Amino acid sequence: MASLLEAIGIGLIGPFLNLASYPESVHNNAFLAPIYKQTGLQTARDFIVIAGLFISIVFCVKSLTYFFVKRYIYEFASNLKAQLCSRLMHTYLSVPYVFFLSKNTATIIKNIVMETDKVCYDYVLPLLEGCANTVVTIVLILLLAKTDLIFLAVTSAVILPVIIIFYQFRKSFRRWGEQASQARKEMVSIINHSLGSIKETRIIGCERYFESKMYEQGRKYAKSESLFKSSQIIPRVAIESILVLFLILLVCVNLVLFNKGLQDILPILSVFVITSLRLVPSASQSIAAISYVQNTAYSLDIIYKDLRDTELYQDGKAMKEISSVKNFETREDNNKIIPFVNQVNLKNISYSYPNAEYSALSNISLTLKKGESIALIGKSGAGKTTLVDLILGLLQPTSGDICVDGTSIYQDISSWQNLVAYIPQSIFLIDDTIEKNIAFGVPEHLIDQKRLKNAIEAAQITEFINQLPDGINTVVGERGVRLSGGQRQRVGIARALYNEREILILDEATSALDNETEALVTEAIRALSGSKTMIIIAHRLTTVEHCDRLYMLKEGHIVKSGTYKEVVLEEAYSQA
Ligand SMILES: Nc1ncnc2c1ncn2[C@@H]1O[C@H](COP(=O)(O)OP(=O)(O)OP(=O)(O)O)[C@@H](O)[C@H]1O
């Protein structure tokens, strides 16, 4: 619509200038004469003034329409960006954990933040603008055809070869897009690695290494982007130059061969100049849109592939044995908790990582009674973390089942996950207050102060929080840098307790701590035994002394189970 108005507006200028040059044409022009009569105006001069006013109004309407249409297009692209970002975020948060075993977080960050930008602003936007410009180009060419067929021939002779030549570069446009995308991924990765472990970076002194890596990727990005961006100028420059040459040729030929002055060819010339002024940007932008579509095809493929892969997971195709992955609703959607009265049974659980040659776990069977604490021990690589990931429902067993009072957790994995809390080895604290870190993911107005207080007391951090000037409102810094390791661990325990889950799973929660801090954390955990059902992984056997049963893992098998005395002391005795 805007494009049409624009073309019509431009198309009216030529006839108007013609009319102004030859006012008498109002009487003998087949189109103008009846209109002139209808208006009842006395002189041709009045008619020209009214026609001028009319054209001005058409131009104003065109400009306003142009503005609103452009605004709509930008809004459309920006809203699409917001939708794509949140859809991808949902996708990555919903996809089974196994997806992340082969995915780099730098790729995920790049996809959500950067590739969506490319798709919306460098694919959708140029495509929409390209369509609008194609309409303008076609209408203007038709106008030219009406004015003079030679102009049409010249314009086509200029535009068509430019389109054909430009199209030949489509593979280069795509390659440059792919190279830029790879460089973006590497740049995010370098930031993650260097700043994510800033302590090691500083102490090892490898800042220059990361700087040079960043420079290298920056150069790669700059090269592919500058090649692509500069290629965009070619259509405009080519069309513009050839049209100007033609214009000069036209004036010269008329002057020298036909002895016609500028005055004689002014109406035709004005249409040609004005049309060309609009035609050059329209045609070149339409052609450039082709290259943008090619250049961003790689980004579009990436987003499409990730969304499609997730659909596959949702269809359960990637998970052949257990169909529970169909359940992709978020935890807020599902507050159901699987009833747990007596015991949890792991029945002949086996697990192999994708593409792994050996099973990480084979035929694991164990029982966890309500209120009991069990410990998983064993050397590094024995399979403790894998077993915990299976119990957490993050990984799906290759065979076997996990049942709560006889009901398989895979019937509704979310209602099982609503029963368990997880305290990882390294607690991930957000750069916010202690309160927000404990009530993790809970909107501020929904934080339950009583539960918060109980969690703080049970995790034995009341004293430490009271010593802080801002108390519970103290901001802990990124990943909790302003807290000690033991304080971070206990904030992690408080976080798990805030959610009032029946089963607590602790993954080597004390392995990184000194003896004194370990004692504090162990005491906090020990105080919970009896009131909570617990599964603890520990390297330091002293921390699991209080557990009801210990399971010793070796190469993915349970090789021994029993009390602390039976498993640890007797083993030590037999080895002595
Ligand atoms: N993502 C993975 N892909 C392939 N194999 C893996 C993967 N993660 C772990 N493994 C393998 O599975 C086995 C068990 O690993 P797991 O992490 O469960 O051991 P662990 O007992 O927790 O060790 P640690 O005490 O050192 O954490 C190991 O042989 C390990 O190499």
The ligand as an ORCA input file, in Angstrom:
! r2SCAN-3c Opt
* xyz 0 1
  N      28.782    -36.831     29.581
  C      29.433    -37.998     29.597
  N      29.637    -38.663     28.451
  C      30.261    -39.847     28.440
  N      30.729    -40.468     29.547
  C      30.563    -39.846     30.725
  C      29.905    -38.592     30.816
  N      29.882    -38.221     32.113
  C      30.494    -39.203     32.801
  N      30.897    -40.181     31.982
  C      31.579    -41.455     32.351
  O      30.724    -42.169     33.213
  C      31.473    -42.791     34.244
  C      30.911    -42.412     35.626
  O      31.118    -41.020     35.807
  P      30.571    -40.261     37.091
  O      30.740    -38.797     36.857
  O      29.206    -40.725     37.383
  O      31.565    -40.773     38.210
  P      31.699    -40.269     39.720
  O      31.736    -41.502     40.564
  O      30.644    -39.284     40.044
  O      33.109    -39.568     39.676
  P      33.612    -38.316     40.563
  O      33.644    -38.775     41.977
  O      34.974    -38.049     40.029
  O      32.661    -37.204     40.304
  C      32.914    -42.371     34.035
  O      33.595    -43.425     33.399
  C      32.838    -41.167     33.134
  O      33.951    -41.086     32.281
*
